[in-house]
Amino acid sequence: MVKEFKFRGKKFDELVSMQYTELAEHFGARARRTLKRGLTDVQKKLLVKVKRMKEGKRKTVKTQSRDMIILPEMVGIKIGIHNGKEYIPIEMTEGMIGHFLGEFVRTRKDPEHKAPGIGATRGTKHVSVK
């Protein structure tokens, strides 16, 4: 039996039918404040692209707006989120509602430590350059 998704006591169908002001009451403080103040022009354009994508005109939507809140109407589509170098495609799921796009794409790589380079320490002075 598949567990039914609920976001703070509301089913997914109820979330989709809510207005942004009602939906904001169920989000955290930062997301609630963003929705109450109104979305920026870039965020509004992203929502328009998402609605077009739902109609089947696009496969992925690319955006640099990492501060966009994931809304219920975005669930089920792929959004390419910019990490500063490239667009990383992420599939939106129900569990992501209320989070920000930037939370799912890292902007920094983990350091990869390998052997010390030439000149790094006194011990590497006698290592051949080959």
Chimera marker file (.cmm) of the C-alpha trace (Angstrom):
<marker_set name="trace">
<marker id="1" x="0.000" y="0.000" z="0.000" r="1" g="1" b="0" radius="0.5"/>
<marker id="2" x="1.405" y="3.377" z="-1.034" r="1" g="1" b="0" radius="0.5"/>
<marker id="3" x="1.504" y="6.025" z="1.660" r="1" g="1" b="0" radius="0.5"/>
<marker id="4" x="-0.537" y="9.096" z="0.739" r="1" g="1" b="0" radius="0.5"/>
<marker id="5" x="1.406" y="12.368" z="0.581" r="1" g="1" b="0" radius="0.5"/>
<marker id="6" x="0.432" y="15.071" z="3.053" r="1" g="1" b="0" radius="0.5"/>
<marker id="7" x="2.058" y="18.464" z="3.572" r="1" g="1" b="0" radius="0.5"/>
<marker id="8" x="1.303" y="19.753" z="7.057" r="1" g="1" b="0" radius="0.5"/>
<marker id="9" x="-2.026" y="17.917" z="7.136" r="1" g="1" b="0" radius="0.5"/>
<marker id="10" x="-3.145" y="18.852" z="3.607" r="1" g="1" b="0" radius="0.5"/>
<marker id="11" x="-3.419" y="16.438" z="0.684" r="1" g="1" b="0" radius="0.5"/>
<marker id="12" x="-1.722" y="17.253" z="-2.608" r="1" g="1" b="0" radius="0.5"/>
<marker id="13" x="-5.031" y="17.977" z="-4.377" r="1" g="1" b="0" radius="0.5"/>
<marker id="14" x="-5.930" y="20.518" z="-1.686" r="1" g="1" b="0" radius="0.5"/>
<marker id="15" x="-2.545" y="22.220" z="-2.038" r="1" g="1" b="0" radius="0.5"/>
<marker id="16" x="-2.946" y="22.587" z="-5.813" r="1" g="1" b="0" radius="0.5"/>
<marker id="17" x="-6.351" y="24.232" z="-5.430" r="1" g="1" b="0" radius="0.5"/>
<marker id="18" x="-5.158" y="26.785" z="-2.814" r="1" g="1" b="0" radius="0.5"/>
<marker id="19" x="-4.315" y="30.416" z="-3.552" r="1" g="1" b="0" radius="0.5"/>
<marker id="20" x="-0.773" y="31.597" z="-2.775" r="1" g="1" b="0" radius="0.5"/>
<marker id="21" x="-1.913" y="33.489" z="0.347" r="1" g="1" b="0" radius="0.5"/>
<marker id="22" x="-3.552" y="30.347" z="1.790" r="1" g="1" b="0" radius="0.5"/>
<marker id="23" x="-0.578" y="28.220" z="0.784" r="1" g="1" b="0" radius="0.5"/>
<marker id="24" x="1.845" y="30.645" z="2.444" r="1" g="1" b="0" radius="0.5"/>
<marker id="25" x="0.268" y="29.943" z="5.841" r="1" g="1" b="0" radius="0.5"/>
<marker id="26" x="1.553" y="26.360" z="5.669" r="1" g="1" b="0" radius="0.5"/>
<marker id="27" x="5.139" y="27.271" z="4.703" r="1" g="1" b="0" radius="0.5"/>
<marker id="28" x="8.043" y="28.321" z="6.892" r="1" g="1" b="0" radius="0.5"/>
<marker id="29" x="8.715" y="31.958" z="7.784" r="1" g="1" b="0" radius="0.5"/>
<marker id="30" x="11.031" y="32.846" z="4.894" r="1" g="1" b="0" radius="0.5"/>
<marker id="31" x="8.850" y="31.238" z="2.213" r="1" g="1" b="0" radius="0.5"/>
<marker id="32" x="5.715" y="32.746" z="3.760" r="1" g="1" b="0" radius="0.5"/>
<marker id="33" x="7.225" y="36.229" z="3.701" r="1" g="1" b="0" radius="0.5"/>
<marker id="34" x="8.320" y="35.818" z="0.078" r="1" g="1" b="0" radius="0.5"/>
<marker id="35" x="4.834" y="34.813" z="-1.041" r="1" g="1" b="0" radius="0.5"/>
<marker id="36" x="3.131" y="37.579" z="0.945" r="1" g="1" b="0" radius="0.5"/>
<marker id="37" x="5.412" y="40.245" z="-0.560" r="1" g="1" b="0" radius="0.5"/>
<marker id="38" x="4.822" y="38.849" z="-4.037" r="1" g="1" b="0" radius="0.5"/>
<marker id="39" x="7.057" y="36.990" z="-6.452" r="1" g="1" b="0" radius="0.5"/>
<marker id="40" x="9.756" y="38.800" z="-8.418" r="1" g="1" b="0" radius="0.5"/>
<marker id="41" x="9.508" y="39.239" z="-12.180" r="1" g="1" b="0" radius="0.5"/>
<marker id="42" x="12.026" y="36.440" z="-12.771" r="1" g="1" b="0" radius="0.5"/>
<marker id="43" x="10.022" y="34.082" z="-10.559" r="1" g="1" b="0" radius="0.5"/>
<marker id="44" x="6.790" y="34.990" z="-12.367" r="1" g="1" b="0" radius="0.5"/>
<marker id="45" x="8.445" y="34.222" z="-15.723" r="1" g="1" b="0" radius="0.5"/>
<marker id="46" x="9.540" y="30.862" z="-14.352" r="1" g="1" b="0" radius="0.5"/>
<marker id="47" x="5.953" y="30.046" z="-13.366" r="1" g="1" b="0" radius="0.5"/>
<marker id="48" x="4.770" y="30.941" z="-16.873" r="1" g="1" b="0" radius="0.5"/>
<marker id="49" x="7.398" y="28.587" z="-18.335" r="1" g="1" b="0" radius="0.5"/>
<marker id="50" x="6.304" y="25.861" z="-15.917" r="1" g="1" b="0" radius="0.5"/>
<marker id="51" x="2.676" y="26.219" z="-17.021" r="1" g="1" b="0" radius="0.5"/>
<marker id="52" x="3.759" y="25.987" z="-20.678" r="1" g="1" b="0" radius="0.5"/>
<marker id="53" x="5.756" y="22.900" z="-19.857" r="1" g="1" b="0" radius="0.5"/>
<marker id="54" x="2.692" y="21.290" z="-18.261" r="1" g="1" b="0" radius="0.5"/>
<marker id="55" x="0.980" y="21.764" z="-21.637" r="1" g="1" b="0" radius="0.5"/>
<marker id="56" x="3.792" y="19.734" z="-23.220" r="1" g="1" b="0" radius="0.5"/>
<marker id="57" x="5.695" y="22.389" z="-25.157" r="1" g="1" b="0" radius="0.5"/>
<marker id="58" x="9.036" y="21.928" z="-23.362" r="1" g="1" b="0" radius="0.5"/>
<marker id="59" x="11.013" y="19.111" z="-21.783" r="1" g="1" b="0" radius="0.5"/>
<marker id="60" x="13.013" y="21.045" z="-19.160" r="1" g="1" b="0" radius="0.5"/>
<marker id="61" x="12.916" y="24.590" z="-17.905" r="1" g="1" b="0" radius="0.5"/>
<marker id="62" x="16.248" y="26.278" z="-17.144" r="1" g="1" b="0" radius="0.5"/>
<marker id="63" x="16.497" y="28.914" z="-14.451" r="1" g="1" b="0" radius="0.5"/>
<marker id="64" x="19.037" y="30.829" z="-12.417" r="1" g="1" b="0" radius="0.5"/>
<marker id="65" x="16.412" y="31.766" z="-9.843" r="1" g="1" b="0" radius="0.5"/>
<marker id="66" x="17.661" y="29.622" z="-6.974" r="1" g="1" b="0" radius="0.5"/>
<marker id="67" x="15.477" y="31.539" z="-4.502" r="1" g="1" b="0" radius="0.5"/>
<marker id="68" x="12.214" y="30.348" z="-6.072" r="1" g="1" b="0" radius="0.5"/>
<marker id="69" x="9.922" y="28.413" z="-3.740" r="1" g="1" b="0" radius="0.5"/>
<marker id="70" x="8.782" y="25.040" z="-5.044" r="1" g="1" b="0" radius="0.5"/>
<marker id="71" x="5.011" y="25.291" z="-5.424" r="1" g="1" b="0" radius="0.5"/>
<marker id="72" x="2.546" y="22.413" z="-5.931" r="1" g="1" b="0" radius="0.5"/>
<marker id="73" x="2.071" y="23.295" z="-9.607" r="1" g="1" b="0" radius="0.5"/>
<marker id="74" x="5.770" y="22.554" z="-10.233" r="1" g="1" b="0" radius="0.5"/>
<marker id="75" x="5.516" y="18.920" z="-9.112" r="1" g="1" b="0" radius="0.5"/>
<marker id="76" x="6.252" y="16.384" z="-11.829" r="1" g="1" b="0" radius="0.5"/>
<marker id="77" x="8.409" y="18.528" z="-14.129" r="1" g="1" b="0" radius="0.5"/>
<marker id="78" x="12.158" y="18.840" z="-14.661" r="1" g="1" b="0" radius="0.5"/>
<marker id="79" x="13.834" y="22.135" z="-13.878" r="1" g="1" b="0" radius="0.5"/>
<marker id="80" x="17.460" y="22.863" z="-14.772" r="1" g="1" b="0" radius="0.5"/>
<marker id="81" x="18.861" y="24.800" z="-11.814" r="1" g="1" b="0" radius="0.5"/>
<marker id="82" x="22.038" y="26.812" z="-12.317" r="1" g="1" b="0" radius="0.5"/>
<marker id="83" x="24.903" y="26.050" z="-9.946" r="1" g="1" b="0" radius="0.5"/>
<marker id="84" x="27.170" y="28.849" z="-11.194" r="1" g="1" b="0" radius="0.5"/>
<marker id="85" x="28.693" y="26.812" z="-13.994" r="1" g="1" b="0" radius="0.5"/>
<marker id="86" x="25.995" y="24.625" z="-15.560" r="1" g="1" b="0" radius="0.5"/>
<marker id="87" x="22.318" y="23.707" z="-15.297" r="1" g="1" b="0" radius="0.5"/>
<marker id="88" x="21.608" y="20.609" z="-13.216" r="1" g="1" b="0" radius="0.5"/>
<marker id="89" x="18.244" y="18.976" z="-14.105" r="1" g="1" b="0" radius="0.5"/>
<marker id="90" x="16.150" y="18.116" z="-11.054" r="1" g="1" b="0" radius="0.5"/>
<marker id="91" x="12.791" y="16.307" z="-11.085" r="1" g="1" b="0" radius="0.5"/>
<marker id="92" x="10.314" y="18.081" z="-8.796" r="1" g="1" b="0" radius="0.5"/>
<marker id="93" x="8.529" y="15.781" z="-6.333" r="1" g="1" b="0" radius="0.5"/>
<marker id="94" x="5.844" y="16.291" z="-3.716" r="1" g="1" b="0" radius="0.5"/>
<marker id="95" x="8.345" y="16.163" z="-0.864" r="1" g="1" b="0" radius="0.5"/>
<marker id="96" x="10.110" y="19.281" z="-2.199" r="1" g="1" b="0" radius="0.5"/>
<marker id="97" x="7.098" y="21.586" z="-1.778" r="1" g="1" b="0" radius="0.5"/>
<marker id="98" x="7.938" y="24.608" z="0.363" r="1" g="1" b="0" radius="0.5"/>
<marker id="99" x="11.693" y="24.341" z="-0.183" r="1" g="1" b="0" radius="0.5"/>
<marker id="100" x="13.801" y="26.570" z="-2.412" r="1" g="1" b="0" radius="0.5"/>
<marker id="101" x="15.290" y="25.443" z="-5.744" r="1" g="1" b="0" radius="0.5"/>
<marker id="102" x="18.810" y="26.300" z="-4.592" r="1" g="1" b="0" radius="0.5"/>
<marker id="103" x="18.643" y="23.741" z="-1.787" r="1" g="1" b="0" radius="0.5"/>
<marker id="104" x="18.835" y="20.850" z="-4.241" r="1" g="1" b="0" radius="0.5"/>
<marker id="105" x="21.873" y="21.916" z="-6.300" r="1" g="1" b="0" radius="0.5"/>
<marker id="106" x="25.260" y="22.447" z="-4.705" r="1" g="1" b="0" radius="0.5"/>
<marker id="107" x="27.373" y="25.395" z="-5.816" r="1" g="1" b="0" radius="0.5"/>
<marker id="108" x="30.694" y="24.052" z="-4.541" r="1" g="1" b="0" radius="0.5"/>
<marker id="109" x="32.507" y="20.805" z="-5.162" r="1" g="1" b="0" radius="0.5"/>
<marker id="110" x="33.928" y="18.664" z="-2.394" r="1" g="1" b="0" radius="0.5"/>
<marker id="111" x="37.727" y="18.796" z="-2.370" r="1" g="1" b="0" radius="0.5"/>
<marker id="112" x="39.432" y="15.809" z="-3.963" r="1" g="1" b="0" radius="0.5"/>
<marker id="113" x="42.707" y="15.190" z="-2.165" r="1" g="1" b="0" radius="0.5"/>
<marker id="114" x="45.280" y="13.256" z="-4.117" r="1" g="1" b="0" radius="0.5"/>
<marker id="115" x="49.041" y="12.875" z="-3.911" r="1" g="1" b="0" radius="0.5"/>
<marker id="116" x="50.942" y="16.039" z="-3.014" r="1" g="1" b="0" radius="0.5"/>
<marker id="117" x="52.135" y="18.087" z="-5.962" r="1" g="1" b="0" radius="0.5"/>
<marker id="118" x="55.698" y="18.875" z="-6.877" r="1" g="1" b="0" radius="0.5"/>
<marker id="119" x="57.111" y="21.412" z="-4.471" r="1" g="1" b="0" radius="0.5"/>
<marker id="120" x="54.382" y="20.785" z="-1.912" r="1" g="1" b="0" radius="0.5"/>
<marker id="121" x="56.710" y="19.438" z="0.767" r="1" g="1" b="0" radius="0.5"/>
<marker id="122" x="60.409" y="18.678" z="1.227" r="1" g="1" b="0" radius="0.5"/>
<marker id="123" x="59.659" y="14.986" z="0.753" r="1" g="1" b="0" radius="0.5"/>
<marker id="124" x="58.547" y="15.493" z="-2.831" r="1" g="1" b="0" radius="0.5"/>
<marker id="125" x="61.813" y="17.195" z="-3.824" r="1" g="1" b="0" radius="0.5"/>
<marker id="126" x="63.380" y="13.922" z="-4.983" r="1" g="1" b="0" radius="0.5"/>
<marker id="127" x="60.331" y="12.537" z="-6.844" r="1" g="1" b="0" radius="0.5"/>
<marker id="128" x="60.808" y="12.251" z="-10.588" r="1" g="1" b="0" radius="0.5"/>
<marker id="129" x="58.794" y="14.662" z="-12.716" r="1" g="1" b="0" radius="0.5"/>
<marker id="130" x="57.618" y="11.890" z="-15.072" r="1" g="1" b="0" radius="0.5"/>
<link id1="1" id2="2" r="1" g="1" b="0" radius="0.2"/>
<link id1="2" id2="3" r="1" g="1" b="0" radius="0.2"/>
<link id1="3" id2="4" r="1" g="1" b="0" radius="0.2"/>
<link id1="4" id2="5" r="1" g="1" b="0" radius="0.2"/>
<link id1="5" id2="6" r="1" g="1" b="0" radius="0.2"/>
<link id1="6" id2="7" r="1" g="1" b="0" radius="0.2"/>
<link id1="7" id2="8" r="1" g="1" b="0" radius="0.2"/>
<link id1="8" id2="9" r="1" g="1" b="0" radius="0.2"/>
<link id1="9" id2="10" r="1" g="1" b="0" radius="0.2"/>
<link id1="10" id2="11" r="1" g="1" b="0" radius="0.2"/>
<link id1="11" id2="12" r="1" g="1" b="0" radius="0.2"/>
<link id1="12" id2="13" r="1" g="1" b="0" radius="0.2"/>
<link id1="13" id2="14" r="1" g="1" b="0" radius="0.2"/>
<link id1="14" id2="15" r="1" g="1" b="0" radius="0.2"/>
<link id1="15" id2="16" r="1" g="1" b="0" radius="0.2"/>
<link id1="16" id2="17" r="1" g="1" b="0" radius="0.2"/>
<link id1="17" id2="18" r="1" g="1" b="0" radius="0.2"/>
<link id1="18" id2="19" r="1" g="1" b="0" radius="0.2"/>
<link id1="19" id2="20" r="1" g="1" b="0" radius="0.2"/>
<link id1="20" id2="21" r="1" g="1" b="0" radius="0.2"/>
<link id1="21" id2="22" r="1" g="1" b="0" radius="0.2"/>
<link id1="22" id2="23" r="1" g="1" b="0" radius="0.2"/>
<link id1="23" id2="24" r="1" g="1" b="0" radius="0.2"/>
<link id1="24" id2="25" r="1" g="1" b="0" radius="0.2"/>
<link id1="25" id2="26" r="1" g="1" b="0" radius="0.2"/>
<link id1="26" id2="27" r="1" g="1" b="0" radius="0.2"/>
<link id1="27" id2="28" r="1" g="1" b="0" radius="0.2"/>
<link id1="28" id2="29" r="1" g="1" b="0" radius="0.2"/>
<link id1="29" id2="30" r="1" g="1" b="0" radius="0.2"/>
<link id1="30" id2="31" r="1" g="1" b="0" radius="0.2"/>
<link id1="31" id2="32" r="1" g="1" b="0" radius="0.2"/>
<link id1="32" id2="33" r="1" g="1" b="0" radius="0.2"/>
<link id1="33" id2="34" r="1" g="1" b="0" radius="0.2"/>
<link id1="34" id2="35" r="1" g="1" b="0" radius="0.2"/>
<link id1="35" id2="36" r="1" g="1" b="0" radius="0.2"/>
<link id1="36" id2="37" r="1" g="1" b="0" radius="0.2"/>
<link id1="37" id2="38" r="1" g="1" b="0" radius="0.2"/>
<link id1="38" id2="39" r="1" g="1" b="0" radius="0.2"/>
<link id1="39" id2="40" r="1" g="1" b="0" radius="0.2"/>
<link id1="40" id2="41" r="1" g="1" b="0" radius="0.2"/>
<link id1="41" id2="42" r="1" g="1" b="0" radius="0.2"/>
<link id1="42" id2="43" r="1" g="1" b="0" radius="0.2"/>
<link id1="43" id2="44" r="1" g="1" b="0" radius="0.2"/>
<link id1="44" id2="45" r="1" g="1" b="0" radius="0.2"/>
<link id1="45" id2="46" r="1" g="1" b="0" radius="0.2"/>
<link id1="46" id2="47" r="1" g="1" b="0" radius="0.2"/>
<link id1="47" id2="48" r="1" g="1" b="0" radius="0.2"/>
<link id1="48" id2="49" r="1" g="1" b="0" radius="0.2"/>
<link id1="49" id2="50" r="1" g="1" b="0" radius="0.2"/>
<link id1="50" id2="51" r="1" g="1" b="0" radius="0.2"/>
<link id1="51" id2="52" r="1" g="1" b="0" radius="0.2"/>
<link id1="52" id2="53" r="1" g="1" b="0" radius="0.2"/>
<link id1="53" id2="54" r="1" g="1" b="0" radius="0.2"/>
<link id1="54" id2="55" r="1" g="1" b="0" radius="0.2"/>
<link id1="55" id2="56" r="1" g="1" b="0" radius="0.2"/>
<link id1="56" id2="57" r="1" g="1" b="0" radius="0.2"/>
<link id1="57" id2="58" r="1" g="1" b="0" radius="0.2"/>
<link id1="58" id2="59" r="1" g="1" b="0" radius="0.2"/>
<link id1="59" id2="60" r="1" g="1" b="0" radius="0.2"/>
<link id1="60" id2="61" r="1" g="1" b="0" radius="0.2"/>
<link id1="61" id2="62" r="1" g="1" b="0" radius="0.2"/>
<link id1="62" id2="63" r="1" g="1" b="0" radius="0.2"/>
<link id1="63" id2="64" r="1" g="1" b="0" radius="0.2"/>
<link id1="64" id2="65" r="1" g="1" b="0" radius="0.2"/>
<link id1="65" id2="66" r="1" g="1" b="0" radius="0.2"/>
<link id1="66" id2="67" r="1" g="1" b="0" radius="0.2"/>
<link id1="67" id2="68" r="1" g="1" b="0" radius="0.2"/>
<link id1="68" id2="69" r="1" g="1" b="0" radius="0.2"/>
<link id1="69" id2="70" r="1" g="1" b="0" radius="0.2"/>
<link id1="70" id2="71" r="1" g="1" b="0" radius="0.2"/>
<link id1="71" id2="72" r="1" g="1" b="0" radius="0.2"/>
<link id1="72" id2="73" r="1" g="1" b="0" radius="0.2"/>
<link id1="73" id2="74" r="1" g="1" b="0" radius="0.2"/>
<link id1="74" id2="75" r="1" g="1" b="0" radius="0.2"/>
<link id1="75" id2="76" r="1" g="1" b="0" radius="0.2"/>
<link id1="76" id2="77" r="1" g="1" b="0" radius="0.2"/>
<link id1="77" id2="78" r="1" g="1" b="0" radius="0.2"/>
<link id1="78" id2="79" r="1" g="1" b="0" radius="0.2"/>
<link id1="79" id2="80" r="1" g="1" b="0" radius="0.2"/>
<link id1="80" id2="81" r="1" g="1" b="0" radius="0.2"/>
<link id1="81" id2="82" r="1" g="1" b="0" radius="0.2"/>
<link id1="82" id2="83" r="1" g="1" b="0" radius="0.2"/>
<link id1="83" id2="84" r="1" g="1" b="0" radius="0.2"/>
<link id1="84" id2="85" r="1" g="1" b="0" radius="0.2"/>
<link id1="85" id2="86" r="1" g="1" b="0" radius="0.2"/>
<link id1="86" id2="87" r="1" g="1" b="0" radius="0.2"/>
<link id1="87" id2="88" r="1" g="1" b="0" radius="0.2"/>
<link id1="88" id2="89" r="1" g="1" b="0" radius="0.2"/>
<link id1="89" id2="90" r="1" g="1" b="0" radius="0.2"/>
<link id1="90" id2="91" r="1" g="1" b="0" radius="0.2"/>
<link id1="91" id2="92" r="1" g="1" b="0" radius="0.2"/>
<link id1="92" id2="93" r="1" g="1" b="0" radius="0.2"/>
<link id1="93" id2="94" r="1" g="1" b="0" radius="0.2"/>
<link id1="94" id2="95" r="1" g="1" b="0" radius="0.2"/>
<link id1="95" id2="96" r="1" g="1" b="0" radius="0.2"/>
<link id1="96" id2="97" r="1" g="1" b="0" radius="0.2"/>
<link id1="97" id2="98" r="1" g="1" b="0" radius="0.2"/>
<link id1="98" id2="99" r="1" g="1" b="0" radius="0.2"/>
<link id1="99" id2="100" r="1" g="1" b="0" radius="0.2"/>
<link id1="100" id2="101" r="1" g="1" b="0" radius="0.2"/>
<link id1="101" id2="102" r="1" g="1" b="0" radius="0.2"/>
<link id1="102" id2="103" r="1" g="1" b="0" radius="0.2"/>
<link id1="103" id2="104" r="1" g="1" b="0" radius="0.2"/>
<link id1="104" id2="105" r="1" g="1" b="0" radius="0.2"/>
<link id1="105" id2="106" r="1" g="1" b="0" radius="0.2"/>
<link id1="106" id2="107" r="1" g="1" b="0" radius="0.2"/>
<link id1="107" id2="108" r="1" g="1" b="0" radius="0.2"/>
<link id1="108" id2="109" r="1" g="1" b="0" radius="0.2"/>
<link id1="109" id2="110" r="1" g="1" b="0" radius="0.2"/>
<link id1="110" id2="111" r="1" g="1" b="0" radius="0.2"/>
<link id1="111" id2="112" r="1" g="1" b="0" radius="0.2"/>
<link id1="112" id2="113" r="1" g="1" b="0" radius="0.2"/>
<link id1="113" id2="114" r="1" g="1" b="0" radius="0.2"/>
<link id1="114" id2="115" r="1" g="1" b="0" radius="0.2"/>
<link id1="115" id2="116" r="1" g="1" b="0" radius="0.2"/>
<link id1="116" id2="117" r="1" g="1" b="0" radius="0.2"/>
<link id1="117" id2="118" r="1" g="1" b="0" radius="0.2"/>
<link id1="118" id2="119" r="1" g="1" b="0" radius="0.2"/>
<link id1="119" id2="120" r="1" g="1" b="0" radius="0.2"/>
<link id1="120" id2="121" r="1" g="1" b="0" radius="0.2"/>
<link id1="121" id2="122" r="1" g="1" b="0" radius="0.2"/>
<link id1="122" id2="123" r="1" g="1" b="0" radius="0.2"/>
<link id1="123" id2="124" r="1" g="1" b="0" radius="0.2"/>
<link id1="124" id2="125" r="1" g="1" b="0" radius="0.2"/>
<link id1="125" id2="126" r="1" g="1" b="0" radius="0.2"/>
<link id1="126" id2="127" r="1" g="1" b="0" radius="0.2"/>
<link id1="127" id2="128" r="1" g="1" b="0" radius="0.2"/>
<link id1="128" id2="129" r="1" g="1" b="0" radius="0.2"/>
<link id1="129" id2="130" r="1" g="1" b="0" radius="0.2"/>
</marker_set>
